Amino acid sequence: MSASRFIASKLSDGDGRLSRTSNTIAWISVCLSVAIMIIAIAVVAGFKAEIRARATGFMGSVMLIQPGQSPLNEQYPFSENLSYRERLQAEPGITGVSGVAWRSGLIKTDENIGGLYFKGVDSLYDFSFFANCLVDGSLPDYHGRISNDVLLSRTTASKLGFKVGDDVVVYFIGEEVKVRKFKLCGLYDAGLEEIDTKMAVADRRHVQRLNGWSADEVSSIEIRIAPETSIEFMNDRVEELIFTSMQEDDKPLFVTNVKKLYGHLFDWLSLLDLNVLMILLLMVVVAGFNMISAILIILFEKISTIGLLKALGMTSREVTKVFLLRAGALVAKGMLWGNIVGIGLCLIQKFTRIIKLDPANYFVSAVPIHLSVGSILLLNIIAAILMMAIISLSARFISRVSPDRTMRVE
């Protein structure tokens, strides 16, 4: 063990009440700062995961569409039988490829009227998202004969006065008005009122007939990806795969993604990133300067000890190391308790959802939490480095301490 480390291990928090109090305040400040930082990144990561899961649950992460058209296109279909479809399905990170057909319709009751987009899906469609959001009834079954089952959002059904099992009469306006009667099989609530109140799920064969399309013609192709996969990366990867695999008889398609379609949602998340960054910097600075105050108090109380160590031959650098090691011990103690408090509070919220939110404003009913071991480790490393860098500013005081002026015979 080096002399600096040995002396630091023997150095007490200070004999004075001021020193003990300042040290307690210092490590508690570090504890609270680290806890707040962990909670901040966990909440923002939670919002990102929730909003992404819900937006992609409705539309998929990446979409193939007709050039110049939206994914909700109901006028210009294309064949889903693409030569590179199997390659898309086999691509790492892609969990599903589904052709969907869209048609806008009008639901009219005696007292209310509402417009909806009907999303036509087939029997192979992945209903896991809607299964998680289902609040009443059951999911539609589109195997076998054409089904009249339709899935509506709970908000839409409530506004129009429908309940599970009711007949839903829909008017489809085009060159001629077409009327269809559906059976309401289930209600879902995804929390994204802006989207789910405008969407109903129906049998794709119904939509194709309404649009006058053949069995393989669709409005768009939805590509679902794993939650940990970057949407931008997969967007570029799909474009590359299409460019290298497209055959002459394949219709040229445009690749887009959910971030472009619902840009305002993801822009809102980007603003949260900026807010969290400011919180992280503020917490590090506050904790760092509280640590400086504590170390300076220790230095003032131990100024005669500093002079003695210098008189015995220790350099200013070695003496500085003693007090930095002492500061490091306080930082470590504060960070340990900060992690315990921060992660503990996050786990409580994650499993109890005790803090509620207004879905109309925040898109979720409770504060979402997403804990990442990698993010927490990186946060701790960066915070420790920055706080020790701030604390090292106080080391300049030691170089100005002169042994002949500080050593006194009592």
ZILIN-V261426 format. One record per residue. N is the residue number from 0. RES is the residue in one small letter. D_FIRST is the distance of its C-alpha to the first C-alpha in Angstrom with 2 decimals. Layout:
((N | RES | D_FIRST) (N | RES | D_FIRST))
//
This chain:
((0 | m | 0.00) (1 | s | 3.80) (2 | a | 6.63) (3 | s | 8.33) (4 | r | 6.39) (5 | f | 6.38) (6 | i | 9.94) (7 | a | 10.91) (8 | s | 10.33) (9 | k | 12.50) (10 | l | 14.92) (11 | s | 18.09) (12 | d | 20.68) (13 | g | 22.76) (14 | d | 25.20) (15 | g | 28.20) (16 | r | 30.25) (17 | l | 30.29) (18 | s | 26.53) (19 | r | 26.44) (20 | t | 29.47) (21 | s | 28.25) (22 | n | 24.99) (23 | t | 27.16) (24 | i | 29.55) (25 | a | 26.85) (26 | w | 25.39) (27 | i | 28.97) (28 | s | 30.10) (29 | v | 27.56) (30 | c | 28.68) (31 | l | 32.33) (32 | s | 31.91) (33 | v | 30.23) (34 | a | 32.84) (35 | i | 35.66) (36 | m | 34.46) (37 | i | 34.27) (38 | i | 37.71) (39 | a | 39.14) (40 | i | 38.22) (41 | a | 39.28) (42 | v | 42.62) (43 | v | 43.38) (44 | a | 42.49) (45 | g | 44.74) (46 | f | 47.57) (47 | k | 47.27) (48 | a | 47.37) (49 | e | 50.28) (50 | i | 52.39) (51 | r | 51.89) (52 | a | 52.77) (53 | r | 55.89) (54 | a | 57.11) (55 | t | 56.64) (56 | g | 58.17) (57 | f | 61.39) (58 | m | 61.61) (59 | g | 59.07) (60 | s | 56.22) (61 | v | 58.13) (62 | m | 61.93) (63 | l | 64.59) (64 | i | 67.58) (65 | q | 70.73) (66 | p | 70.27) (67 | g | 71.12) (68 | q | 71.12) (69 | s | 68.81) (70 | p | 67.51) (71 | l | 70.20) (72 | n | 72.94) (73 | e | 76.12) (74 | q | 78.51) (75 | y | 77.10) (76 | p | 75.83) (77 | f | 74.40) (78 | s | 74.09) (79 | e | 70.87) (80 | n | 71.59) (81 | l | 69.39) (82 | s | 68.75) (83 | y | 65.00) (84 | r | 64.64) (85 | e | 63.26) (86 | r | 60.62) (87 | l | 59.64) (88 | q | 59.36) (89 | a | 57.21) (90 | e | 54.80) (91 | p | 51.19) (92 | g | 50.49) (93 | i | 54.18) (94 | t | 55.12) (95 | g | 58.82) (96 | v | 61.76) (97 | s | 64.80) (98 | g | 68.02) (99 | v | 69.27) (100 | a | 72.54) (101 | w | 73.02) (102 | r | 76.06) (103 | s | 76.54) (104 | g | 78.72) (105 | l | 80.18) (106 | i | 80.16) (107 | k | 82.95) (108 | t | 83.70) (109 | d | 86.33) (110 | e | 84.04) (111 | n | 81.23) (112 | i | 80.58) (113 | g | 77.37) (114 | g | 76.46) (115 | l | 73.95) (116 | y | 72.63) (117 | f | 73.19) (118 | k | 70.55) (119 | g | 72.16) (120 | v | 69.87) (121 | d | 70.75) (122 | s | 69.97) (123 | l | 66.86) (124 | y | 65.21) (125 | d | 61.80) (126 | f | 62.45) (127 | s | 58.90) (128 | f | 58.42) (129 | f | 61.69) (130 | a | 60.97) (131 | n | 57.85) (132 | c | 59.94) (133 | l | 63.03) (134 | v | 64.06) (135 | d | 67.54) (136 | g | 69.77) (137 | s | 68.75) (138 | l | 67.90) (139 | p | 70.87) (140 | d | 71.84) (141 | y | 73.21) (142 | h | 73.94) (143 | g | 77.58) (144 | r | 80.30) (145 | i | 79.70) (146 | s | 78.15) (147 | n | 79.07) (148 | d | 75.77) (149 | v | 73.97) (150 | l | 70.59) (151 | l | 70.38) (152 | s | 67.74) (153 | r | 68.02) (154 | t | 68.52) (155 | t | 71.40) (156 | a | 73.06) (157 | s | 72.82) (158 | k | 74.38) (159 | l | 77.20) (160 | g | 77.77) (161 | f | 76.95) (162 | k | 75.45) (163 | v | 74.52) (164 | g | 77.71) (165 | d | 79.75) (166 | d | 81.69) (167 | v | 80.46) (168 | v | 83.16) (169 | v | 81.86) (170 | y | 83.88) (171 | f | 82.90) (172 | i | 84.46) (173 | g | 85.48) (174 | e | 88.79) (175 | e | 89.89) (176 | v | 88.44) (177 | k | 87.09) (178 | v | 86.54) (179 | r | 84.31) (180 | k | 83.57) (181 | f | 80.10) (182 | k | 78.74) (183 | l | 75.63) (184 | c | 73.39) (185 | g | 70.11) (186 | l | 68.23) (187 | y | 64.74) (188 | d | 62.51) (189 | a | 59.74) (190 | g | 59.02) (191 | l | 59.87) (192 | e | 63.22) (193 | e | 64.00) (194 | i | 64.04) (195 | d | 64.98) (196 | t | 68.07) (197 | k | 69.49) (198 | m | 68.98) (199 | a | 70.75) (200 | v | 70.23) (201 | a | 73.34) (202 | d | 74.54) (203 | r | 74.28) (204 | r | 77.75) (205 | h | 79.25) (206 | v | 77.67) (207 | q | 78.75) (208 | r | 82.31) (209 | l | 82.33) (210 | n | 81.19) (211 | g | 83.62) (212 | w | 80.91) (213 | s | 80.72) (214 | a | 78.30) (215 | d | 75.68) (216 | e | 75.78) (217 | v | 72.97) (218 | s | 71.86) (219 | s | 68.26) (220 | i | 65.70) (221 | e | 62.53) (222 | i | 59.33) (223 | r | 56.65) (224 | i | 53.05) (225 | a | 49.85) (226 | p | 48.10) (227 | e | 44.96) (228 | t | 47.08) (229 | s | 47.62) (230 | i | 51.26) (231 | e | 51.33) (232 | f | 49.92) (233 | m | 52.48) (234 | n | 55.24) (235 | d | 54.55) (236 | r | 54.20) (237 | v | 57.57) (238 | e | 59.21) (239 | e | 57.93) (240 | l | 59.08) (241 | i | 62.53) (242 | f | 62.90) (243 | t | 62.20) (244 | s | 64.12) (245 | m | 67.13) (246 | q | 70.54) (247 | e | 73.78) (248 | d | 75.20) (249 | d | 72.16) (250 | k | 72.74) (251 | p | 70.34) (252 | l | 68.03) (253 | f | 65.62) (254 | v | 62.05) (255 | t | 60.78) (256 | n | 58.19) (257 | v | 57.82) (258 | k | 55.78) (259 | k | 58.81) (260 | l | 61.21) (261 | y | 59.35) (262 | g | 57.54) (263 | h | 57.70) (264 | l | 55.57) (265 | f | 52.80) (266 | d | 53.12) (267 | w | 52.50) (268 | l | 49.29) (269 | s | 48.24) (270 | l | 48.74) (271 | l | 46.40) (272 | d | 43.73) (273 | l | 44.12) (274 | n | 43.93) (275 | v | 40.72) (276 | l | 39.16) (277 | m | 40.06) (278 | i | 38.64) (279 | l | 35.30) (280 | l | 35.03) (281 | l | 36.18) (282 | m | 33.72) (283 | v | 30.74) (284 | v | 31.99) (285 | v | 32.68) (286 | a | 29.30) (287 | g | 27.57) (288 | f | 29.60) (289 | n | 29.16) (290 | m | 25.40) (291 | i | 26.07) (292 | s | 28.16) (293 | a | 25.52) (294 | i | 22.82) (295 | l | 25.47) (296 | i | 26.37) (297 | i | 22.81) (298 | l | 22.77) (299 | f | 26.15) (300 | e | 25.19) (301 | k | 22.04) (302 | i | 23.82) (303 | s | 23.86) (304 | t | 20.10) (305 | i | 19.84) (306 | g | 22.31) (307 | l | 20.53) (308 | l | 17.21) (309 | k | 19.43) (310 | a | 21.38) (311 | l | 18.41) (312 | g | 17.89) (313 | m | 15.64) (314 | t | 17.49) (315 | s | 18.96) (316 | r | 16.96) (317 | e | 13.56) (318 | v | 15.19) (319 | t | 16.62) (320 | k | 13.38) (321 | v | 12.50) (322 | f | 15.88) (323 | l | 15.93) (324 | l | 12.98) (325 | r | 15.10) (326 | a | 18.11) (327 | g | 16.66) (328 | a | 16.23) (329 | l | 19.88) (330 | v | 21.06) (331 | a | 19.61) (332 | k | 21.32) (333 | g | 24.50) (334 | m | 24.61) (335 | l | 24.17) (336 | w | 27.07) (337 | g | 28.96) (338 | n | 29.02) (339 | i | 30.16) (340 | v | 32.89) (341 | g | 34.00) (342 | i | 34.24) (343 | g | 35.78) (344 | l | 38.48) (345 | c | 39.20) (346 | l | 39.72) (347 | i | 42.00) (348 | q | 44.10) (349 | k | 44.14) (350 | f | 45.59) (351 | t | 47.68) (352 | r | 48.76) (353 | i | 49.12) (354 | i | 49.22) (355 | k | 52.54) (356 | l | 53.84) (357 | d | 57.31) (358 | p | 57.91) (359 | a | 60.49) (360 | n | 57.84) (361 | y | 54.62) (362 | f | 56.11) (363 | v | 54.20) (364 | s | 54.93) (365 | a | 51.36) (366 | v | 48.06) (367 | p | 46.78) (368 | i | 43.17) (369 | h | 41.52) (370 | l | 37.84) (371 | s | 36.10) (372 | v | 32.65) (373 | g | 32.24) (374 | s | 33.34) (375 | i | 31.06) (376 | l | 27.96) (377 | l | 29.03) (378 | l | 29.73) (379 | n | 26.28) (380 | i | 24.58) (381 | i | 26.98) (382 | a | 26.86) (383 | a | 23.06) (384 | i | 23.17) (385 | l | 26.14) (386 | m | 24.87) (387 | m | 21.58) (388 | a | 23.84) (389 | i | 26.12) (390 | i | 23.42) (391 | s | 22.13) (392 | l | 25.59) (393 | s | 24.69) (394 | a | 22.07) (395 | r | 25.10) (396 | f | 25.59) (397 | i | 22.47) (398 | s | 23.81) (399 | r | 26.99) (400 | v | 25.60) (401 | s | 26.83) (402 | p | 25.34) (403 | d | 28.89) (404 | r | 30.27) (405 | t | 27.63) (406 | m | 26.94) (407 | r | 29.82) (408 | v | 30.73) (409 | e | 31.98))
//
